[in-house]
Amino acid sequence: MRTDKWSVQKMILTAMLAAVSGVLMSLEFALPMMPPFYKVDFSDVPSLIAVFLLGPLSGFAVEVLKLVIKLVTVGTNTMYVGEVANLISTMLYIFPLYIIYKKLGSTRRSAVIGMAASIVIRTACACAVNAFVTLPLYATAMGVSLDQVVQMVASVNPAIHDLNGFIVMATVPFNIIKIGLNYVIGYLIYSRLLAAKVVTDVKTV
């Protein structure tokens, strides 16, 4: 199957991956010592597979569609701030990951290197986005100050006293854990597909 254009088969595969991703996004769970609005889910796994097998536009489409599915079926428990953060994260990881993957030869090794680099990029960007975009938005949506949001987080992790502490003690470890889990599972599935020669004829763009 060639993917140099949006064939019917590619659209179907993208839609199927998006549907799975939407379901996985609704099956979220909290981590101990983390803010209540930080939830782990495995919805990046289908988009990761889409990036490797179908290309970055397919991966991006999976991420956007999963948000639509989640909002329609479940709604939001973060007043849409979590969904905004997720969309920003999508743009920060798909294209750098794909560029590294392709530049290094589209192999398992290049996939691992791309994912490792992506974890660093996404975590660093998440720190900036949380500090200057999502946390202020969350505070505004709740009708409280940013300091009050940090105090709310301190109730579950007393080591957090200010915004810097929030970034270091919550944002960094949370992103490493969540992204790492998604990437490990996504890579294992991708490797199995390659081993089974399911994607032998797929040419990504």
Backbone as JSON Lines, residues from 0, in Angstrom:
{"i":0,"aa":"M","n":[0.85,-1.2,0.0],"ca":[0.0,0.0,0.0],"c":[0.88,1.24,0.0]}
{"i":1,"aa":"R","n":[0.68,2.13,-0.95],"ca":[1.43,3.37,-1.01],"c":[0.67,4.45,-0.25]}
{"i":2,"aa":"T","n":[1.44,5.34,0.39],"ca":[0.78,6.38,1.16],"c":[1.18,7.76,0.69]}
{"i":3,"aa":"D","n":[1.55,7.87,-0.6],"ca":[1.92,9.18,-1.1],"c":[0.69,10.01,-1.45]}
{"i":4,"aa":"K","n":[-0.47,9.49,-1.22],"ca":[-1.7,10.26,-1.35],"c":[-2.73,9.65,-0.39]}
{"i":5,"aa":"W","n":[-3.78,10.41,-0.13],"ca":[-4.79,9.95,0.81],"c":[-5.72,8.96,0.11]}
{"i":6,"aa":"S","n":[-5.25,7.72,-0.01],"ca":[-6.06,6.68,-0.61],"c":[-7.18,6.3,0.35]}
{"i":7,"aa":"V","n":[-8.16,5.59,-0.17],"ca":[-9.28,5.14,0.66],"c":[-8.77,4.25,1.78]}
{"i":8,"aa":"Q","n":[-7.81,3.38,1.45],"ca":[-7.27,2.47,2.47],"c":[-6.57,3.24,3.58]}
{"i":9,"aa":"K","n":[-5.82,4.26,3.21],"ca":[-5.12,5.05,4.22],"c":[-6.11,5.8,5.11]}
{"i":10,"aa":"M","n":[-7.16,6.34,4.51],"ca":[-8.17,7.05,5.29],"c":[-8.87,6.11,6.26]}
{"i":11,"aa":"I","n":[-9.14,4.88,5.8],"ca":[-9.8,3.9,6.67],"c":[-8.9,3.53,7.84]}
{"i":12,"aa":"L","n":[-7.62,3.28,7.56],"ca":[-6.68,2.93,8.62],"c":[-6.52,4.08,9.62]}
{"i":13,"aa":"T","n":[-6.45,5.3,9.1],"ca":[-6.34,6.47,9.98],"c":[-7.57,6.59,10.86]}
{"i":14,"aa":"A","n":[-8.75,6.41,10.27],"ca":[-10.0,6.5,11.04],"c":[-10.07,5.4,12.1]}
{"i":15,"aa":"M","n":[-9.62,4.2,11.77],"ca":[-9.64,3.1,12.73],"c":[-8.7,3.39,13.9]}
{"i":16,"aa":"L","n":[-7.51,3.88,13.59],"ca":[-6.55,4.22,14.64],"c":[-7.08,5.36,15.51]}
{"i":17,"aa":"A","n":[-7.75,6.32,14.87],"ca":[-8.33,7.44,15.62],"c":[-9.42,6.95,16.57]}
{"i":18,"aa":"A","n":[-10.24,6.01,16.12],"ca":[-11.3,5.46,16.96],"c":[-10.71,4.76,18.18]}
{"i":19,"aa":"V","n":[-9.67,3.97,17.96],"ca":[-9.0,3.29,19.08],"c":[-8.39,4.32,20.03]}
{"i":20,"aa":"S","n":[-7.77,5.34,19.46],"ca":[-7.14,6.38,20.26],"c":[-8.16,7.13,21.11]}
{"i":21,"aa":"G","n":[-9.33,7.41,20.52],"ca":[-10.38,8.09,21.25],"c":[-10.87,7.28,22.44]}
{"i":22,"aa":"V","n":[-11.0,5.98,22.25],"ca":[-11.42,5.11,23.35],"c":[-10.35,5.08,24.44]}
{"i":23,"aa":"L","n":[-9.09,4.94,24.02],"ca":[-7.99,4.89,24.99],"c":[-7.87,6.19,25.78]}
{"i":24,"aa":"M","n":[-8.18,7.32,25.14],"ca":[-8.07,8.59,25.83],"c":[-9.09,8.71,26.95]}
{"i":25,"aa":"S","n":[-10.22,8.05,26.79],"ca":[-11.25,8.11,27.82],"c":[-10.94,7.19,29.0]}
{"i":26,"aa":"L","n":[-9.99,6.27,28.81],"ca":[-9.61,5.33,29.87],"c":[-8.38,5.86,30.6]}
{"i":27,"aa":"E","n":[-8.51,7.04,31.17],"ca":[-7.39,7.7,31.81],"c":[-7.38,7.42,33.31]}
{"i":28,"aa":"F","n":[-6.21,7.54,33.9],"ca":[-6.1,7.32,35.34],"c":[-5.05,8.26,35.91]}
{"i":29,"aa":"A","n":[-5.21,8.57,37.19],"ca":[-4.31,9.5,37.85],"c":[-3.1,8.77,38.42]}
{"i":30,"aa":"L","n":[-2.05,9.54,38.67],"ca":[-0.85,9.02,39.31],"c":[-0.73,9.6,40.71]}
{"i":31,"aa":"P","n":[-0.19,8.83,41.65],"ca":[-0.01,9.36,43.0],"c":[0.91,10.58,43.01]}
{"i":32,"aa":"M","n":[0.62,11.52,43.88],"ca":[1.45,12.71,44.07],"c":[1.42,13.65,42.88]}
{"i":33,"aa":"M","n":[0.45,13.47,41.99],"ca":[0.34,14.32,40.81],"c":[-0.94,15.16,40.88]}
{"i":34,"aa":"P","n":[-0.97,16.3,40.2],"ca":[-2.19,17.14,40.17],"c":[-3.39,16.35,39.65]}
{"i":35,"aa":"P","n":[-4.58,16.65,40.1],"ca":[-5.77,15.91,39.67],"c":[-6.06,16.03,38.18]}
{"i":36,"aa":"F","n":[-5.56,17.09,37.55],"ca":[-5.81,17.26,36.12],"c":[-4.71,16.63,35.26]}
{"i":37,"aa":"Y","n":[-3.73,15.99,35.88],"ca":[-2.73,15.23,35.16],"c":[-3.14,13.77,35.13]}
{"i":38,"aa":"K","n":[-3.57,13.3,33.98],"ca":[-4.03,11.92,33.85],"c":[-3.22,11.18,32.79]}
{"i":39,"aa":"V","n":[-2.95,9.91,33.06],"ca":[-2.23,9.07,32.1],"c":[-3.23,8.3,31.27]}
{"i":40,"aa":"D","n":[-3.01,8.26,29.97],"ca":[-3.77,7.39,29.08],"c":[-2.82,6.89,27.99]}
{"i":41,"aa":"F","n":[-3.29,5.98,27.19],"ca":[-2.44,5.38,26.16],"c":[-2.89,5.75,24.75]}
{"i":42,"aa":"S","n":[-3.48,6.93,24.64],"ca":[-4.02,7.35,23.34],"c":[-2.96,7.76,22.34]}
{"i":43,"aa":"D","n":[-1.7,7.93,22.77],"ca":[-0.64,8.26,21.82],"c":[-0.14,7.03,21.06]}
{"i":44,"aa":"V","n":[-0.5,5.84,21.56],"ca":[-0.02,4.61,20.91],"c":[-0.51,4.51,19.47]}
{"i":45,"aa":"P","n":[-1.81,4.66,19.19],"ca":[-2.26,4.59,17.79],"c":[-1.66,5.67,16.9]}
{"i":46,"aa":"S","n":[-1.5,6.89,17.44],"ca":[-0.93,7.97,16.62],"c":[0.54,7.71,16.33]}
{"i":47,"aa":"L","n":[1.25,7.1,17.29],"ca":[2.65,6.76,17.07],"c":[2.77,5.73,15.94]}
{"i":48,"aa":"I","n":[1.9,4.74,15.97],"ca":[1.9,3.73,14.91],"c":[1.55,4.37,13.57]}
{"i":49,"aa":"A","n":[0.6,5.29,13.59],"ca":[0.22,5.99,12.35],"c":[1.39,6.78,11.79]}
{"i":50,"aa":"V","n":[2.14,7.46,12.65],"ca":[3.31,8.22,12.19],"c":[4.31,7.32,11.5]}
{"i":51,"aa":"F","n":[4.65,6.2,12.11],"ca":[5.65,5.3,11.56],"c":[5.18,4.61,10.28]}
{"i":52,"aa":"L","n":[3.91,4.26,10.22],"ca":[3.42,3.45,9.1],"c":[2.76,4.26,7.98]}
{"i":53,"aa":"L","n":[2.13,5.38,8.34],"ca":[1.35,6.12,7.36],"c":[1.83,7.54,7.12]}
{"i":54,"aa":"G","n":[2.69,8.04,7.99],"ca":[3.2,9.39,7.81],"c":[2.68,10.37,8.85]}
{"i":55,"aa":"P","n":[3.29,11.55,8.92],"ca":[2.96,12.52,9.97],"c":[1.55,13.09,9.88]}
{"i":56,"aa":"L","n":[1.04,13.3,8.67],"ca":[-0.3,13.86,8.54],"c":[-1.35,12.89,9.08]}
{"i":57,"aa":"S","n":[-1.12,11.6,8.86],"ca":[-2.03,10.6,9.4],"c":[-1.95,10.59,10.93]}
{"i":58,"aa":"G","n":[-0.73,10.68,11.46],"ca":[-0.56,10.72,12.9],"c":[-1.24,11.93,13.51]}
{"i":59,"aa":"F","n":[-1.12,13.08,12.85],"ca":[-1.76,14.3,13.34],"c":[-3.28,14.17,13.28]}
{"i":60,"aa":"A","n":[-3.77,13.57,12.19],"ca":[-5.22,13.37,12.05],"c":[-5.76,12.48,13.17]}
{"i":61,"aa":"V","n":[-5.0,11.44,13.52],"ca":[-5.42,10.55,14.61],"c":[-5.55,11.34,15.91]}
{"i":62,"aa":"E","n":[-4.57,12.21,16.18],"ca":[-4.59,12.99,17.42],"c":[-5.77,13.96,17.46]}
{"i":63,"aa":"V","n":[-6.04,14.61,16.36],"ca":[-7.16,15.57,16.33],"c":[-8.5,14.84,16.46]}
{"i":64,"aa":"L","n":[-8.64,13.75,15.72],"ca":[-9.9,13.0,15.75],"c":[-10.16,12.38,17.12]}
{"i":65,"aa":"K","n":[-9.1,11.96,17.8],"ca":[-9.31,11.35,19.12],"c":[-9.87,12.38,20.1]}
{"i":66,"aa":"L","n":[-9.43,13.64,19.97],"ca":[-9.96,14.69,20.84],"c":[-11.44,14.92,20.56]}
{"i":67,"aa":"V","n":[-11.81,14.92,19.29],"ca":[-13.22,15.09,18.92],"c":[-14.05,13.94,19.48]}
{"i":68,"aa":"I","n":[-13.56,12.71,19.32],"ca":[-14.28,11.54,19.82],"c":[-14.44,11.61,21.33]}
{"i":69,"aa":"K","n":[-13.37,11.97,22.02],"ca":[-13.41,12.04,23.47],"c":[-14.39,13.1,23.95]}
{"i":70,"aa":"L","n":[-14.37,14.27,23.32],"ca":[-15.26,15.35,23.73],"c":[-16.73,15.01,23.47]}
{"i":71,"aa":"V","n":[-16.99,14.33,22.35],"ca":[-18.37,13.97,22.0],"c":[-18.9,12.86,22.91]}
{"i":72,"aa":"T","n":[-18.05,11.88,23.22],"ca":[-18.52,10.71,23.98],"c":[-18.41,10.86,25.49]}
{"i":73,"aa":"V","n":[-17.38,11.55,25.94],"ca":[-17.13,11.64,27.38],"c":[-17.24,13.07,27.89]}
{"i":74,"aa":"G","n":[-16.85,14.03,27.06],"ca":[-16.79,15.41,27.51],"c":[-15.44,15.73,28.11]}
{"i":75,"aa":"T","n":[-15.36,16.83,28.81],"ca":[-14.1,17.24,29.41],"c":[-14.26,17.39,30.92]}
{"i":76,"aa":"N","n":[-13.21,17.01,31.64],"ca":[-13.21,17.24,33.09],"c":[-12.15,18.25,33.49]}
{"i":77,"aa":"T","n":[-11.57,18.92,32.48],"ca":[-10.55,19.94,32.74],"c":[-10.94,21.27,32.12]}
{"i":78,"aa":"M","n":[-12.23,21.43,31.78],"ca":[-12.73,22.66,31.17],"c":[-11.97,22.97,29.88]}
{"i":79,"aa":"Y","n":[-11.67,21.93,29.12],"ca":[-11.03,21.97,27.81],"c":[-9.54,22.33,27.86]}
{"i":80,"aa":"V","n":[-9.02,22.61,29.04],"ca":[-7.6,22.95,29.13],"c":[-6.74,21.74,28.8]}
{"i":81,"aa":"G","n":[-7.13,20.56,29.29],"ca":[-6.38,19.34,28.99],"c":[-6.35,19.04,27.52]}
{"i":82,"aa":"E","n":[-7.47,19.28,26.85],"ca":[-7.54,19.02,25.41],"c":[-6.65,20.0,24.63]}
{"i":83,"aa":"V","n":[-6.63,21.26,25.07],"ca":[-5.75,22.25,24.44],"c":[-4.29,21.83,24.61]}
{"i":84,"aa":"A","n":[-3.93,21.41,25.82],"ca":[-2.56,20.97,26.08],"c":[-2.2,19.76,25.23]}
{"i":85,"aa":"N","n":[-3.18,18.85,25.07],"ca":[-2.93,17.66,24.27],"c":[-2.69,18.01,22.81]}
{"i":86,"aa":"L","n":[-3.45,18.96,22.3],"ca":[-3.29,19.37,20.9],"c":[-1.93,20.04,20.68]}
{"i":87,"aa":"I","n":[-1.53,20.88,21.63],"ca":[-0.22,21.52,21.52],"c":[0.88,20.47,21.55]}
{"i":88,"aa":"S","n":[0.74,19.5,22.43],"ca":[1.72,18.42,22.55],"c":[1.83,17.64,21.25]}
{"i":89,"aa":"T","n":[0.69,17.46,20.59],"ca":[0.67,16.73,19.32],"c":[1.58,17.39,18.29]}
{"i":90,"aa":"M","n":[1.44,18.68,18.15],"ca":[2.23,19.42,17.17],"c":[3.72,19.41,17.52]}
{"i":91,"aa":"L","n":[4.02,19.28,18.81],"ca":[5.41,19.32,19.26],"c":[6.12,17.97,19.12]}
{"i":92,"aa":"Y","n":[5.36,16.9,18.93],"ca":[6.05,15.62,18.88],"c":[5.99,14.9,17.54]}
{"i":93,"aa":"I","n":[4.92,15.05,16.79],"ca":[4.75,14.26,15.58],"c":[5.79,14.59,14.51]}
{"i":94,"aa":"F","n":[5.95,15.84,14.19],"ca":[6.83,16.19,13.08],"c":[8.32,16.03,13.41]}
{"i":95,"aa":"P","n":[8.79,16.45,14.61],"ca":[10.2,16.16,14.94],"c":[10.49,14.66,14.98]}
{"i":96,"aa":"L","n":[9.57,13.89,15.54],"ca":[9.75,12.44,15.6],"c":[9.86,11.85,14.2]}
{"i":97,"aa":"Y","n":[8.98,12.27,13.32],"ca":[8.98,11.72,11.97],"c":[10.23,12.12,11.19]}
{"i":98,"aa":"I","n":[10.66,13.36,11.36],"ca":[11.86,13.84,10.65],"c":[13.08,13.02,11.07]}
{"i":99,"aa":"I","n":[13.24,12.79,12.37],"ca":[14.38,11.99,12.85],"c":[14.27,10.57,12.34]}
{"i":100,"aa":"Y","n":[13.08,10.0,12.4],"ca":[12.84,8.63,11.95],"c":[13.22,8.45,10.48]}
{"i":101,"aa":"K","n":[12.81,9.39,9.64],"ca":[13.11,9.29,8.21],"c":[14.58,9.58,7.91]}
{"i":102,"aa":"K","n":[15.15,10.59,8.58],"ca":[16.53,10.97,8.32],"c":[17.5,9.83,8.63]}
{"i":103,"aa":"L","n":[17.16,9.03,9.64],"ca":[18.06,7.95,10.07],"c":[17.73,6.61,9.42]}
{"i":104,"aa":"G","n":[16.83,6.61,8.45],"ca":[16.63,5.4,7.65],"c":[15.37,4.61,7.88]}
{"i":105,"aa":"S","n":[14.42,5.1,8.66],"ca":[13.13,4.42,8.88],"c":[13.3,2.99,9.39]}
{"i":106,"aa":"T","n":[14.19,2.8,10.35],"ca":[14.45,1.49,10.94],"c":[13.99,1.46,12.39]}
{"i":107,"aa":"R","n":[14.07,0.28,13.01],"ca":[13.74,0.19,14.43],"c":[14.66,1.09,15.25]}
{"i":108,"aa":"R","n":[15.94,1.12,14.87],"ca":[16.9,1.95,15.6],"c":[16.55,3.43,15.47]}
{"i":109,"aa":"S","n":[16.19,3.85,14.27],"ca":[15.83,5.26,14.08],"c":[14.54,5.6,14.82]}
{"i":110,"aa":"A","n":[13.64,4.61,14.94],"ca":[12.41,4.83,15.7],"c":[12.73,5.06,17.18]}
{"i":111,"aa":"V","n":[13.64,4.25,17.71],"ca":[14.03,4.39,19.11],"c":[14.7,5.75,19.36]}
{"i":112,"aa":"I","n":[15.62,6.12,18.47],"ca":[16.3,7.41,18.61],"c":[15.3,8.56,18.51]}
{"i":113,"aa":"G","n":[14.38,8.46,17.56],"ca":[13.36,9.49,17.39],"c":[12.48,9.61,18.62]}
{"i":114,"aa":"M","n":[12.09,8.48,19.21],"ca":[11.24,8.52,20.4],"c":[12.0,9.09,21.6]}
{"i":115,"aa":"A","n":[13.28,8.71,21.74],"ca":[14.08,9.24,22.85],"c":[14.21,10.76,22.75]}
{"i":116,"aa":"A","n":[14.5,11.24,21.53],"ca":[14.6,12.68,21.32],"c":[13.25,13.35,21.56]}
{"i":117,"aa":"S","n":[12.19,12.68,21.15],"ca":[10.85,13.24,21.29],"c":[10.45,13.39,22.76]}
{"i":118,"aa":"I","n":[10.85,12.44,23.6],"ca":[10.55,12.55,25.03],"c":[11.17,13.81,25.6]}
{"i":119,"aa":"V","n":[12.43,14.07,25.23],"ca":[13.13,15.27,25.72],"c":[12.44,16.53,25.21]}
{"i":120,"aa":"I","n":[12.11,16.54,23.9],"ca":[11.48,17.72,23.29],"c":[10.12,17.98,23.91]}
{"i":121,"aa":"R","n":[9.31,16.93,24.02],"ca":[7.96,17.1,24.54],"c":[7.95,17.52,26.0]}
{"i":122,"aa":"T","n":[8.87,16.95,26.78],"ca":[8.92,17.3,28.2],"c":[9.35,18.74,28.38]}
{"i":123,"aa":"A","n":[10.37,19.16,27.63],"ca":[10.84,20.55,27.73],"c":[9.75,21.52,27.3]}
{"i":124,"aa":"C","n":[9.09,21.21,26.2],"ca":[8.02,22.09,25.72],"c":[6.82,22.07,26.67]}
{"i":125,"aa":"A","n":[6.56,20.92,27.28],"ca":[5.44,20.83,28.22],"c":[5.67,21.76,29.41]}
{"i":126,"aa":"C","n":[6.93,21.87,29.83],"ca":[7.24,22.77,30.95],"c":[6.89,24.21,30.58]}
{"i":127,"aa":"A","n":[7.28,24.63,29.39],"ca":[7.0,26.0,28.95],"c":[5.51,26.21,28.73]}
{"i":128,"aa":"V","n":[4.87,25.25,28.08],"ca":[3.43,25.37,27.79],"c":[2.61,25.4,29.08]}
{"i":129,"aa":"N","n":[2.98,24.54,30.03],"ca":[2.25,24.52,31.3],"c":[2.41,25.84,32.05]}
{"i":130,"aa":"A","n":[3.64,26.36,32.07],"ca":[3.9,27.58,32.83],"c":[3.22,28.8,32.23]}
{"i":131,"aa":"F","n":[3.18,28.87,30.89],"ca":[2.72,30.11,30.25],"c":[1.37,30.01,29.54]}
{"i":132,"aa":"V","n":[0.87,28.77,29.35],"ca":[-0.38,28.63,28.61],"c":[-1.44,27.87,29.41]}
{"i":133,"aa":"T","n":[-1.2,26.58,29.65],"ca":[-2.26,25.74,30.18],"c":[-2.6,26.03,31.65]}
{"i":134,"aa":"L","n":[-1.6,26.26,32.49],"ca":[-1.9,26.56,33.89],"c":[-2.64,27.89,34.04]}
{"i":135,"aa":"P","n":[-2.19,28.96,33.35],"ca":[-2.98,30.19,33.4],"c":[-4.41,30.01,32.87]}
{"i":136,"aa":"L","n":[-4.56,29.21,31.8],"ca":[-5.89,28.94,31.27],"c":[-6.74,28.17,32.29]}
{"i":137,"aa":"Y","n":[-6.13,27.2,32.93],"ca":[-6.83,26.4,33.93],"c":[-7.27,27.28,35.09]}
{"i":138,"aa":"A","n":[-6.38,28.17,35.52],"ca":[-6.72,29.09,36.61],"c":[-7.88,30.01,36.21]}
{"i":139,"aa":"T","n":[-7.82,30.51,34.99],"ca":[-8.88,31.39,34.5],"c":[-10.21,30.65,34.41]}
{"i":140,"aa":"A","n":[-10.17,29.42,33.9],"ca":[-11.39,28.62,33.76],"c":[-12.02,28.32,35.12]}
{"i":141,"aa":"M","n":[-11.18,28.16,36.14],"ca":[-11.68,27.86,37.49],"c":[-12.04,29.13,38.26]}
{"i":142,"aa":"G","n":[-11.62,30.29,37.73],"ca":[-11.89,31.54,38.42],"c":[-11.02,31.76,39.63]}
{"i":143,"aa":"V","n":[-9.8,31.22,39.58],"ca":[-8.86,31.38,40.7],"c":[-7.54,31.91,40.17]}
{"i":144,"aa":"S","n":[-6.64,32.24,41.08],"ca":[-5.32,32.72,40.67],"c":[-4.39,31.55,40.4]}
{"i":145,"aa":"L","n":[-3.3,31.82,39.72],"ca":[-2.31,30.78,39.43],"c":[-1.72,30.23,40.73]}
{"i":146,"aa":"D","n":[-1.51,31.1,41.7],"ca":[-0.99,30.66,43.0],"c":[-1.94,29.69,43.69]}
{"i":147,"aa":"Q","n":[-3.23,29.91,43.52],"ca":[-4.22,29.01,44.12],"c":[-4.21,27.64,43.46]}
{"i":148,"aa":"V","n":[-3.95,27.62,42.15],"ca":[-3.83,26.34,41.45],"c":[-2.64,25.57,42.0]}
{"i":149,"aa":"V","n":[-1.51,26.26,42.18],"ca":[-0.32,25.63,42.73],"c":[-0.59,25.12,44.15]}
{"i":150,"aa":"Q","n":[-1.33,25.88,44.95],"ca":[-1.68,25.46,46.31],"c":[-2.56,24.21,46.28]}
{"i":151,"aa":"M","n":[-3.44,24.14,45.29],"ca":[-4.29,22.97,45.15],"c":[-3.45,21.72,44.86]}
{"i":152,"aa":"V","n":[-2.43,21.9,44.03],"ca":[-1.52,20.8,43.71],"c":[-0.72,20.41,44.94]}
{"i":153,"aa":"A","n":[-0.36,21.41,45.76],"ca":[0.43,21.15,46.96],"c":[-0.3,20.24,47.93]}
{"i":154,"aa":"S","n":[-1.63,20.19,47.83],"ca":[-2.4,19.32,48.72],"c":[-2.14,17.85,48.46]}
{"i":155,"aa":"V","n":[-1.71,17.5,47.25],"ca":[-1.4,16.11,46.92],"c":[0.1,15.85,46.9]}
{"i":156,"aa":"N","n":[0.89,16.92,46.85],"ca":[2.34,16.79,46.89],"c":[2.92,17.96,47.68]}
{"i":157,"aa":"P","n":[3.11,17.79,48.96],"ca":[3.58,18.88,49.83],"c":[4.94,19.45,49.43]}
{"i":158,"aa":"A","n":[5.69,18.74,48.6],"ca":[7.0,19.23,48.18],"c":[6.89,20.4,47.21]}
{"i":159,"aa":"I","n":[5.68,20.59,46.64],"ca":[5.46,21.68,45.68],"c":[5.0,22.93,46.41]}
{"i":160,"aa":"H","n":[5.77,24.01,46.24],"ca":[5.44,25.26,46.93],"c":[5.19,26.42,45.99]}
{"i":161,"aa":"D","n":[5.68,26.33,44.77],"ca":[5.52,27.43,43.82],"c":[5.49,26.87,42.4]}
{"i":162,"aa":"L","n":[5.43,27.77,41.43],"ca":[5.33,27.33,40.04],"c":[6.56,26.55,39.6]}
{"i":163,"aa":"N","n":[7.74,26.99,40.0],"ca":[8.96,26.26,39.65],"c":[8.94,24.84,40.22]}
{"i":164,"aa":"G","n":[8.48,24.74,41.46],"ca":[8.38,23.42,42.07],"c":[7.37,22.55,41.35]}
{"i":165,"aa":"F","n":[6.28,23.16,40.9],"ca":[5.27,22.42,40.13],"c":[5.87,21.83,38.85]}
{"i":166,"aa":"I","n":[6.64,22.66,38.14],"ca":[7.24,22.2,36.89],"c":[8.21,21.05,37.14]}
{"i":167,"aa":"V","n":[9.07,21.22,38.16],"ca":[10.11,20.23,38.42],"c":[9.55,18.96,39.04]}
{"i":168,"aa":"M","n":[8.61,19.1,39.98],"ca":[8.12,17.96,40.74],"c":[6.9,17.27,40.12]}
{"i":169,"aa":"A","n":[6.22,17.97,39.21],"ca":[5.01,17.39,38.62],"c":[5.1,17.27,37.1]}
{"i":170,"aa":"T","n":[5.34,18.4,36.42],"ca":[5.3,18.39,34.96],"c":[6.36,17.47,34.35]}
{"i":171,"aa":"V","n":[7.59,17.59,34.82],"ca":[8.69,16.79,34.25],"c":[8.48,15.29,34.47]}
{"i":172,"aa":"P","n":[8.31,14.83,35.72],"ca":[8.13,13.38,35.9],"c":[6.87,12.84,35.25]}
{"i":173,"aa":"F","n":[5.78,13.61,35.28],"ca":[4.54,13.13,34.68],"c":[4.72,12.89,33.18]}
{"i":174,"aa":"N","n":[5.31,13.85,32.49],"ca":[5.48,13.71,31.04],"c":[6.43,12.57,30.69]}
{"i":175,"aa":"I","n":[7.49,12.41,31.44],"ca":[8.42,11.32,31.17],"c":[7.72,9.97,31.34]}
{"i":176,"aa":"I","n":[6.91,9.85,32.41],"ca":[6.2,8.59,32.66],"c":[5.15,8.33,31.57]}
{"i":177,"aa":"K","n":[4.31,9.33,31.33],"ca":[3.22,9.14,30.36],"c":[3.75,8.89,28.95]}
{"i":178,"aa":"I","n":[4.65,9.74,28.5],"ca":[5.18,9.59,27.13],"c":[5.97,8.29,27.02]}
{"i":179,"aa":"G","n":[6.78,8.0,28.03],"ca":[7.58,6.78,28.0],"c":[6.72,5.53,27.88]}
{"i":180,"aa":"L","n":[5.65,5.45,28.67],"ca":[4.76,4.29,28.61],"c":[4.12,4.15,27.22]}
{"i":181,"aa":"N","n":[3.65,5.26,26.67],"ca":[3.03,5.23,25.35],"c":[4.03,4.79,24.29]}
{"i":182,"aa":"Y","n":[5.25,5.29,24.38],"ca":[6.25,4.97,23.37],"c":[6.71,3.52,23.45]}
{"i":183,"aa":"V","n":[6.86,3.0,24.65],"ca":[7.26,1.61,24.8],"c":[6.22,0.68,24.19]}
{"i":184,"aa":"I","n":[4.95,0.92,24.54],"ca":[3.88,0.07,24.01],"c":[3.75,0.25,22.5]}
{"i":185,"aa":"G","n":[3.81,1.5,22.03],"ca":[3.71,1.76,20.6],"c":[4.83,1.1,19.82]}
{"i":186,"aa":"Y","n":[6.04,1.18,20.36],"ca":[7.19,0.57,19.68],"c":[7.05,-0.96,19.62]}
{"i":187,"aa":"L","n":[6.59,-1.57,20.7],"ca":[6.43,-3.03,20.72],"c":[5.41,-3.47,19.67]}
{"i":188,"aa":"I","n":[4.3,-2.72,19.56],"ca":[3.29,-3.07,18.55],"c":[3.84,-2.86,17.15]}
{"i":189,"aa":"Y","n":[4.53,-1.75,16.95],"ca":[5.14,-1.45,15.65],"c":[6.13,-2.55,15.25]}
{"i":190,"aa":"S","n":[6.95,-2.99,16.2],"ca":[7.93,-4.04,15.92],"c":[7.24,-5.35,15.55]}
{"i":191,"aa":"R","n":[6.14,-5.65,16.24],"ca":[5.4,-6.87,15.92],"c":[4.81,-6.81,14.52]}
{"i":192,"aa":"L","n":[4.32,-5.64,14.14],"ca":[3.76,-5.48,12.8],"c":[4.85,-5.67,11.74]}
{"i":193,"aa":"L","n":[6.03,-5.13,12.0],"ca":[7.14,-5.3,11.07],"c":[7.56,-6.77,11.0]}
{"i":194,"aa":"A","n":[7.65,-7.41,12.15],"ca":[8.06,-8.81,12.19],"c":[7.07,-9.7,11.46]}
{"i":195,"aa":"A","n":[5.79,-9.34,11.55],"ca":[4.75,-10.12,10.87],"c":[4.62,-9.74,9.4]}
{"i":196,"aa":"K","n":[5.43,-8.75,8.98],"ca":[5.43,-8.26,7.6],"c":[4.08,-7.7,7.19]}
{"i":197,"aa":"V","n":[3.35,-7.17,8.18],"ca":[2.05,-6.57,7.9],"c":[2.22,-5.29,7.11]}
{"i":198,"aa":"V","n":[3.35,-4.61,7.31],"ca":[3.56,-3.3,6.71],"c":[4.68,-3.31,5.69]}
{"i":199,"aa":"T","n":[4.97,-4.44,5.12],"ca":[6.07,-4.56,4.18],"c":[5.93,-3.6,3.0]}
{"i":200,"aa":"D","n":[4.7,-3.45,2.53],"ca":[4.48,-2.65,1.32],"c":[4.08,-1.2,1.61]}
{"i":201,"aa":"V","n":[4.11,-0.82,2.88],"ca":[3.73,0.55,3.22],"c":[4.91,1.47,3.0]}
{"i":202,"aa":"K","n":[4.7,2.51,2.28],"ca":[5.75,3.51,2.03],"c":[5.27,4.81,2.61]}
{"i":203,"aa":"T","n":[5.91,5.26,3.7],"ca":[5.5,6.5,4.33],"c":[6.02,7.68,3.57]}
{"i":204,"aa":"V","n":[5.37,8.85,3.81],"ca":[5.75,10.06,3.11],"c":[6.36,11.04,4.08]}
